[in-house]
Amino acid sequence: MARQDIEVRVRRVAEQALAEQHYVRPVDVLLGLGWLAPTHVDEWRQGRVAYLEGVTQGNLSKISTAMAEFRRWARARGLQPSETAYVARTRDRRALRFSASNDPGIEQAYRTHWISPELSERKRDRAGGPGIIGVDAGAPPGTRTPNPLIKRALTGPSSRVSCGNAELLAV
């Protein structure tokens, strides 16, 4: 597949996800492109896959091209970046890896969700606006807490609060 074809498909998939959710995750793009199967995402979230790129269809060059185009598109659309913690649905709740290299820059790029600036502050809080990372064991990867009251309960630069099956981290 030619680079230009990949870029066109990435933009189309990202626009669709943005229209539906008002935010876009790199995982949404990979799923929308058909390069990542939902079952593989579930296995990864359950800690049965070492890193997400290992179950993504396509070579690293193709994936890198798609992710670079996704970030360019998100910036051009004026979306706001919001880094999200991804943790495994395991007892140890270890951080999930995205890349084979485990490079911090690549990992951060995959963890970054791009949120529409058109969302009100209240809706951004529900979508998990910057500063609050909500991790729900029963929700899709990177899902954030919908409860802004919990946000107010957090204190300190790096506090954790557990609430049911969600764990929050203030950063």
N, C-alpha and C positions, 0 to 999 in steps of 0.2 A: 504494500500500500504506500502510495506516495505521501511525502510529508504534507503537502497541501491538502490531500484528502483527509488525513488525520486531523489537521487543524480545523477544517470545516466541520467534521463530525464532532469534535470536542466542543466547539462553540454551540452547535445545535443541541447536543445533550445537556450542556451546562445551562443554556437558556430554558430548556424544558424543566430541569430541576429547580431553577430559580423561580419560574412561574408557579410551580406547584408548592414549593416549601418556603420561599423567600430567603433561602440560603442554599449554598452548594458546598458539598464536601468532595475531596478527591475520590473517595470511594464511590460516590454517586456517579462521577464521570466514568470511572472504570466499569461500573455495573451497566451504565447506559450504553457504553461502547460495545458491550457484550464480551469484554476481555476478562471479566471477573464474574463468577457464578455466585448467586446468593448462598448456595450451600457451602462454598469455600469461605465466604465471609463468616458464616456461622461457625465453621470448624476453627477458623483463626480466632474468633472471639472466645471460643471455648478452650483456647490454648493448645489445640491439636495440630496447629500449623505454625512453624517457627517464625515465618515472616510472610506478609501478604503478597509481596512480589513473586514469591515462590509458586503461588497458585494462580497468578495472573497470566492470561494467554498473551503471548507476544514477548519479544526480546526486550532487554533493558533499554536499548536505544529508542525503540518505538514507544515504550512507556514513558521514558524521559521526555521525548518530543511532545507527547500528549499532556503531560503534567506541566511542562513549561508553557504550552499554549493555554492551558487552563488558567494558570496564574496571570498571564498577560491579559487574557479576556476579563478576568475578575477585576484586575486593576483598572482596565479601560472602562469597565462598567461602573466604576466607583464603589465597588463592594468593600465592606470593612472586614479585614482579617481578624479572626478570633481563634486562638490556639485552644485545642481541646485535648484533654487527657483520654487516652484509650487504655483501658485495663482489661485483663482477661477475666472471664467468668470462671475463675478458679479460686480455691481457698486462699492462695497467696496474693491474689489480685495484682499480679505482676503487670508491668507495662507491656503492651503489645508492640511488636516490631512490625514495621512496614517493609523495610528494605533489607536486601542481602548484606549490604555493607554496614548497616546500622550507623551510617554517617549522621551526625546530629542535624545538619542542615536539611538532608533529605527527609529524615524523620519529622522534623518540624514542619516542613512543607506538606507532608501527608496529614499531619494533625491539624492543620489550619483550615478552618471553615470560613467561607466568604459569605457575609451577611448583607442583605439589602439595607442601604441607608434609609430607605423609605419606610421601614418598620418604625413604629413608635417606640419610645424607650421602654414602655411596658411590655410590648411584644418582643423587643430585643432581649429583655430580661427573661421572658418565657422561653425564647430560643437559646438563651444562655449567652447573653452579651459578654463583652470583654470583662475579664476579671474573675468571673465565676465559672468554674468547671464542674458540672454535675455528671456523675457517672452512675447510670441506673443499670443494674444487673440484668433487667428484663427488657431493655430497650436496645435499639440499633446502636452500633458503635458510635461513640461521640455524642450521644443524646444528652442533652443538658436538662437540668432541673426546671420544672415549670413553676416553682414556688418562690416568688421574690421575697417572701417573708424570711426564708432561710438565709437569703443573702444578707439581710440586716443582722442576723444572729452571729455572723462570722466576725472574728476580731483578729488582729495581728496580720503580719504580712504573709503568713503561710499556715492558716488554720484549717483544720479538718473537722467536719461535722457529719455524723451519720444520721440518716433519717430513713427508716424502713430499709428498703433494699438499695437506697442511693447513698453514695458517699460524695461529699462536696469538698472541694479544695479551693480556697481563696488564694489567688496569686497576685 
